[in-house]
Amino acid sequence: MRKLEGKTCIITGGAGSLGCASARLFLAEGARVLLVDVDARGLDRVAAELHSANVDIAVADVSSAEATEHYVQQAVAWFGAIDVLVSNAGNFGAVSPIASYPDQAFDTVLAVHVRGAYLAAKHAVPHMNDGGSIVITSSVAGMRGDPGVYAYITAKHAQVGLMRCLAKELAPRRIRVNTIHPGPIDNAFQLAVEQGLGGALGVDGTAFFNAMIPLGRHGSADEVARSVLYLASDDSSFTTGTTLMVDGGMSI
Ligand SMILES: NC(=O)c1ccc[n+]([C@@H]2O[C@H](COP(=O)([O-])OP(=O)(O)OC[C@H]3O[C@@H](n4cnc5c(N)ncnc54)[C@H](O)[C@@H]3O)[C@@H](O)[C@H]2O)c1
């Protein structure tokens, strides 16, 4: 029996690296998947790549309540009910000392990661089957502080608070809620971070991060997807309210 046979899943940030990797694995495990992203062309590209009748797409800004209602309604119209919600959309913002941190970047990053995950849960939960699973993609940045990364690190910590509240509210319905905390992943999102930081510090950004990771390397999107699958499926049936690190030990 496949791990998500017949399960219905929403993945936000579905046009991106981690969302696409999770979708691929979910499909292989028997799921139907609605990919949600603000990047319409990216969604078309990923849908073509996945090439499955079990994939649909929704163009939406996850920070908009109206757009969230729409993509949840699209899922309900297709699925009937939702088993798995993966809140994974993300942006990075700026790196700057606190006195000059751009307010706009702070607001935009909090809107996507925190308001986006909050709205997704708010609108999806009434349509979720009992025994379902919510996975929120936080980060190793949700477990540690670093100077200058005010918006991203604050947002990734806030997602843990949201997750813990949801885990307690939804436990009577056996809906489990967990955060996943990837470390640096070998993809374009992380590369952009490293180029920005490396340039500011005058170092090789990738080597700078590898030196902080006990396993000495970046992770792959597939390694994260396998952990998302674990939290999404009944393999983790007694796990709720937890923060699963997938970071090569960076947080220890
Ligand atoms: N790449 C890493 O090293 C890493 C590490 C830890 C955590 N994360 C987190 O993993 C998640 C996925 O990141 P990724 O590495 O796949 O990056 P990515 O840039 O490939 O994917 C992120 C996706 O989110 C979408 N998005 C951004 N704003 C949105 C909005 N307002 N509404 C809807 N979609 C929006 C983007 O269009 C993009 O497709 C993010 O939450 C990120 O913070 C990434």
Ligand as a Chemical Component Dictionary entry (heavy atoms), coordinates in Angstrom:
data_LIG
# 
_chem_comp.id                   LIG 
_chem_comp.type                 NON-POLYMER 
_chem_comp.pdbx_formal_charge   0 
_chem_comp.three_letter_code    LIG 
# 
loop_
_chem_comp_atom.comp_id 
_chem_comp_atom.atom_id 
_chem_comp_atom.alt_atom_id 
_chem_comp_atom.type_symbol 
_chem_comp_atom.charge 
_chem_comp_atom.model_Cartn_x 
_chem_comp_atom.model_Cartn_y 
_chem_comp_atom.model_Cartn_z 
_chem_comp_atom.pdbx_ordinal 
LIG N1  N1  N 0  16.164 26.374 0.041  1  
LIG C1  C1  C 0  16.555 26.285 1.277  2  
LIG O1  O1  O 0  17.753 26.131 1.557  3  
LIG C2  C2  C 0  15.557 26.367 2.389  4  
LIG C3  C3  C 0  16.000 26.089 3.684  5  
LIG C4  C4  C 0  15.074 26.157 4.716  6  
LIG C5  C5  C 0  13.764 26.473 4.469  7  
LIG N2  N2  N 1  13.363 26.751 3.211  8  
LIG C6  C6  C 0  11.962 27.088 3.011  9  
LIG O2  O2  O 0  11.402 26.154 2.129  10 
LIG C7  C7  C 0  10.290 26.719 1.445  11 
LIG C8  C8  C 0  10.417 26.446 -0.035 12 
LIG O3  O3  O 0  11.595 27.080 -0.498 13 
LIG P1  P1  P 0  12.394 26.580 -1.807 14 
LIG O4  O4  O 0  13.771 26.305 -1.388 15 
LIG O5  O5  O -1 11.637 25.556 -2.532 16 
LIG O6  O6  O 0  12.421 27.963 -2.607 17 
LIG P2  P2  P 0  11.719 28.350 -4.005 18 
LIG O7  O7  O 0  11.976 29.785 -4.195 19 
LIG O8  O8  O 0  12.155 27.392 -5.040 20 
LIG O9  O9  O 0  10.165 28.106 -3.705 21 
LIG C9  C9  C 0  9.379  29.026 -3.002 22 
LIG C10 C10 C 0  8.095  29.222 -3.782 23 
LIG O10 O10 O 0  7.213  30.078 -3.027 24 
LIG C11 C11 C 0  6.538  30.892 -3.965 25 
LIG N3  N3  N 0  5.992  32.085 -3.332 26 
LIG C12 C12 C 0  6.663  33.154 -2.843 27 
LIG N4  N4  N 0  5.799  34.087 -2.407 28 
LIG C13 C13 C 0  4.554  33.587 -2.603 29 
LIG C14 C14 C 0  3.241  34.073 -2.362 30 
LIG N5  N5  N 0  3.045  35.294 -1.825 31 
LIG N6  N6  N 0  2.182  33.290 -2.684 32 
LIG C15 C15 C 0  2.371  32.076 -3.247 33 
LIG N7  N7  N 0  3.603  31.562 -3.517 34 
LIG C16 C16 C 0  4.672  32.308 -3.196 35 
LIG C17 C17 C 0  7.596  31.230 -5.006 36 
LIG O11 O11 O 0  7.019  31.681 -6.210 37 
LIG C18 C18 C 0  8.326  29.905 -5.133 38 
LIG O12 O12 O 0  7.807  29.117 -6.172 39 
LIG C19 C19 C 0  10.283 28.196 1.821  40 
LIG O13 O13 O 0  9.324  28.428 2.832  41 
LIG C20 C20 C 0  11.686 28.429 2.361  42 
LIG O14 O14 O 0  11.719 29.477 3.291  43 
LIG C21 C21 C 0  14.226 26.699 2.157  44 
# 
loop_
_chem_comp_bond.comp_id 
_chem_comp_bond.atom_id_1 
_chem_comp_bond.atom_id_2 
_chem_comp_bond.value_order 
_chem_comp_bond.pdbx_ordinal 
LIG N1  C1  SING 1  
LIG C1  O1  DOUB 2  
LIG C1  C2  SING 3  
LIG C2  C3  SING 4  
LIG C2  C21 DOUB 5  
LIG C3  C4  DOUB 6  
LIG C4  C5  SING 7  
LIG C5  N2  DOUB 8  
LIG N2  C6  SING 9  
LIG N2  C21 SING 10 
LIG C6  O2  SING 11 
LIG C6  C20 SING 12 
LIG O2  C7  SING 13 
LIG C7  C8  SING 14 
LIG C7  C19 SING 15 
LIG C8  O3  SING 16 
LIG O3  P1  SING 17 
LIG P1  O4  DOUB 18 
LIG P1  O5  SING 19 
LIG P1  O6  SING 20 
LIG O6  P2  SING 21 
LIG P2  O7  DOUB 22 
LIG P2  O8  SING 23 
LIG P2  O9  SING 24 
LIG O9  C9  SING 25 
LIG C9  C10 SING 26 
LIG C10 O10 SING 27 
LIG C10 C18 SING 28 
LIG O10 C11 SING 29 
LIG C11 N3  SING 30 
LIG C11 C17 SING 31 
LIG N3  C12 SING 32 
LIG N3  C16 SING 33 
LIG C12 N4  DOUB 34 
LIG N4  C13 SING 35 
LIG C13 C14 SING 36 
LIG C13 C16 DOUB 37 
LIG C14 N5  SING 38 
LIG C14 N6  DOUB 39 
LIG N6  C15 SING 40 
LIG C15 N7  DOUB 41 
LIG N7  C16 SING 42 
LIG C17 O11 SING 43 
LIG C17 C18 SING 44 
LIG C18 O12 SING 45 
LIG C19 O13 SING 46 
LIG C19 C20 SING 47 
LIG C20 O14 SING 48 
# 
